[in-house]
Amino acid sequence: MKTRVKICGITRSEDAQAAIRHGADAIGFVFWPQSSRYIDPEAAAEITTLIPAFVAAVGVYVDPDAAWIEKTSRIARLSLLQFHGDETPEFCDQFSLPYIKAVRVKEGTDLLQYAERYRNARGLLLDAYSADMPGGTGHTFDWELIPRNLSLPLILSGGLNSNNVALAIQQAKPWAVDVSSGVESAKGIKDERKIFAFMQGVKQS
């Protein structure tokens, strides 16, 4: 089965084009203002107008209000929402767009319960736990903590790069992988050579 790839934290058109050119299935825009990879919806819209068919434009949020989601998703022409905070299932379910829910994994996290609680999500994105950051830490977590019988498609994130993505896919067998810092030269600035190497790693898994 092909492993899908999302390249997140896109802030520049040339980075989006590089991601698409090398086979990314989705690109992510961070609409959390505190993030170093934040992009305003108007700038994201200039990029999404260039996205071809069958490549998803994903908006990433951390405990937003509903009005911000409605505004950004409309302006930036999003196709999927990604929630990284403490959003309830009821909050996530209220929008017309499908969503995925992120979980920061640590010892004792009940991922089966999360999957049941967010049963309407299109996938469960698993990231490394940090007390200070809701995501994008650049750190991996113990993939042995992932149960084999998750009821939702697994999206693996957290510290992935060209050196470990093949092993990650072989071990966790995710539906998709999500990368940001692992293909960057600086925060919010992607490196096309790293994107190419990452995609090669995915293909070799």
C-alpha positions in Angstrom: 0.0 0.0 0.0 1.3 3.5 -0.9 2.1 5.6 2.1 0.7 9.1 1.7 2.8 12.2 2.5 1.8 15.6 3.9 4.5 18.3 4.0 3.5 20.8 6.7 4.4 24.3 7.6 4.4 25.7 4.1 5.0 29.4 3.9 6.3 30.0 0.4 4.9 29.2 -3.0 8.2 27.7 -4.2 8.2 25.2 -1.3 4.6 24.1 -2.1 5.6 23.6 -5.7 8.6 21.6 -4.7 6.5 19.4 -2.4 4.0 18.8 -5.2 6.6 18.2 -7.8 8.2 15.4 -5.7 4.9 13.7 -5.0 3.4 15.1 -1.8 -0.3 14.2 -1.4 -1.0 17.2 0.9 0.5 20.4 2.0 -0.2 22.0 5.4 -0.6 25.6 6.4 -0.3 26.6 10.0 -3.0 29.0 11.1 -1.8 29.2 14.8 -0.4 32.7 15.2 2.1 31.7 17.8 3.9 29.4 15.5 7.1 30.3 13.7 5.5 28.7 10.6 2.3 30.8 10.7 1.0 32.0 7.4 -1.9 34.4 7.0 -4.9 33.1 5.0 -4.4 35.6 2.2 -0.9 34.4 1.6 -2.0 30.8 1.8 -4.7 31.5 -0.8 -2.0 32.7 -3.3 -0.4 29.2 -2.9 -3.6 27.1 -2.9 -4.6 28.6 -6.3 -1.6 26.8 -7.7 -2.4 23.4 -6.2 -3.4 20.8 -8.8 -6.3 18.4 -8.5 -6.0 15.5 -5.9 -3.5 17.4 -3.7 -5.1 18.4 -0.4 -4.7 21.8 1.2 -4.7 21.3 5.0 -5.3 24.0 7.7 -3.6 23.4 11.0 -5.1 24.9 14.2 -4.5 24.9 17.9 -7.6 25.6 20.0 -9.1 28.2 17.5 -12.5 29.8 17.7 -15.0 28.7 15.1 -15.0 32.1 13.3 -11.2 31.8 12.6 -11.7 28.4 11.1 -14.6 29.6 8.9 -12.5 32.7 7.7 -9.3 30.9 7.0 -10.8 27.8 5.4 -12.9 30.0 3.1 -10.1 32.4 2.1 -7.4 29.8 1.7 -9.7 27.3 0.0 -8.9 24.4 2.3 -10.0 20.8 1.8 -9.1 19.4 5.3 -8.8 20.7 8.9 -6.2 19.5 11.4 -6.7 20.1 15.1 -3.7 20.1 17.4 -5.1 21.4 20.6 -7.7 20.3 23.1 -10.6 20.7 20.7 -13.6 18.5 21.6 -15.2 16.1 19.1 -18.3 18.3 19.1 -16.2 21.3 18.1 -14.4 19.5 15.4 -17.6 18.0 14.0 -19.4 21.4 13.5 -17.6 22.4 10.3 -18.4 21.5 6.7 -14.9 20.3 6.0 -13.5 16.9 7.1 -10.9 16.9 9.8 -8.0 14.9 11.4 -7.2 15.1 15.1 -3.6 15.2 16.4 -2.6 13.4 19.6 0.7 14.1 21.4 1.8 10.6 22.5 3.5 9.7 25.7 3.6 6.7 28.0 0.0 6.0 29.2 -1.8 7.7 26.3 -4.9 5.7 25.5 -4.9 5.9 21.7 -7.8 3.5 21.3 -9.9 5.8 23.5 -8.9 8.8 21.4 -9.8 7.0 18.2 -13.2 6.1 19.6 -13.8 9.6 21.0 -13.0 11.3 17.6 -14.6 8.6 15.6 -15.8 11.1 12.9 -12.2 12.2 12.2 -10.7 11.1 8.9 -7.5 10.1 10.7 -5.5 10.3 13.9 -2.2 12.1 13.7 0.3 11.0 16.3 3.0 13.4 17.3 5.6 13.6 20.0 4.5 14.9 23.4 6.0 18.2 24.6 4.7 20.2 27.6 5.7 23.4 25.8 4.7 22.8 22.2 1.4 21.5 20.7 3.3 20.1 17.7 6.2 20.6 15.4 8.8 19.7 18.0 11.1 17.8 15.6 11.3 14.9 18.1 10.2 11.3 17.6 8.3 9.2 20.1 8.3 5.5 20.9 6.5 3.9 17.9 5.9 0.8 20.0 3.2 2.8 21.9 1.0 2.7 18.8 -1.7 0.0 19.0 -2.1 -2.2 15.9 -5.9 -2.1 16.0 -6.6 1.7 15.8 -10.1 2.3 14.4 -8.9 5.3 12.4 -6.3 5.7 9.7 -2.9 6.4 11.3 -0.9 9.5 10.3 2.6 9.4 11.8 4.4 12.6 12.7 7.1 13.8 15.0 10.8 14.0 14.1 10.6 12.3 10.8 13.3 12.9 8.2 14.9 11.1 5.3 17.1 9.0 7.6 14.3 7.5 9.7 11.1 7.6 7.6 11.6 4.2 6.0 12.1 2.5 9.4 9.1 4.4 10.8 6.8 3.2 8.0 8.1 -0.4 8.3 7.5 -0.4 12.1 4.3 1.7 12.5 2.7 0.9 9.1 0.9 4.3 8.9 -1.6 5.3 6.3 0.3 8.6 5.9 3.4 10.4 7.3 3.6 14.1 8.1 6.8 16.1 8.0 7.8 19.7 8.6 11.1 20.4 10.3 12.6 17.3 8.7 12.6 18.9 5.3 13.6 22.4 6.3 16.7 24.6 6.1 15.1 27.0 8.6 11.8 27.2 10.3 9.1 27.7 7.6 11.7 27.4 4.8 11.8 24.1 3.0 14.8 22.6 1.3 14.0 20.9 -2.0 16.9 18.4 -1.6 15.5 17.3 1.7 12.0 17.0 0.3 13.4 14.8 -2.5 15.4 12.6 0.0 12.4 12.3 2.3 10.1 11.2 -0.6 12.8 8.6 -1.6 12.8 7.3 1.9 9.1 6.9 1.8 9.3 5.0 -1.5 12.0 2.7 -0.2 10.0 1.6 2.9 
